[in-house]
Amino acid sequence: MVESVQNQIKELLPTVETLYNKLLLVVGESGSGKTAVLLDAAKEHECKVINLNLALSFELLELSEKQRILKLSGLIGNIIKEIGSIVFLDNIEILFDKGLKQDPLKLLQGLSRNHLMVASWNGKYKKNKLIYATPDHPEYRVYDAKDRMIVSMDKTATRNFEKI
């Protein structure tokens, strides 16, 4: 299964690069193999995978709650600016923290305007919906998958997008 997901990523990256938001999401639940897929894809492109939870939490330590909210996008921009041709992000759960008062998908989309980005998404892609967490969880989010590039660990992929 991991190989077929890697092949889908490889096939979709040239298309993703032509989009306004150059973001490809690798969607799967915990333990589905997202990290292994990202590590292999990054190795193939001679890039590294950023553990966003780790890198960003280090940057947020010294900031007040208000500063965290205001500076979040810039902090992530600084983390990814020197990475290379493709940014691979894993462990993005910190973006869903209610205290940061952010829309994680919009944040990633904004950052992907200037960087080709492949990010793991700990959740589900189901019935053309991108889901994070469960309905009873405080960080629960559901997004319409239209105009999103998604590769699911269950071997499905979207191609429902418009080029700019």
WOJOHU-V229041 format. One record per helix or strand of 2 or more residues. SS is the DSSP state (~ for helix, > for strand). FROM is the first residue (numbers start at 1). LEN is the number of residues. If there is no record, write none. Layout:
BEGIN
ss: [SS:SS]
from: [FROM:FROM]
len: [LEN:LEN]
END
This chain:
BEGIN
ss: [~:>:~:>:~:~:>:~:~:~:>:>:>:>]
from: [2:23:34:49:52:65:86:93:98:104:116:129:141:149]
len: [15:6:11:3:9:16:5:4:3:8:11:4:4:4]
END
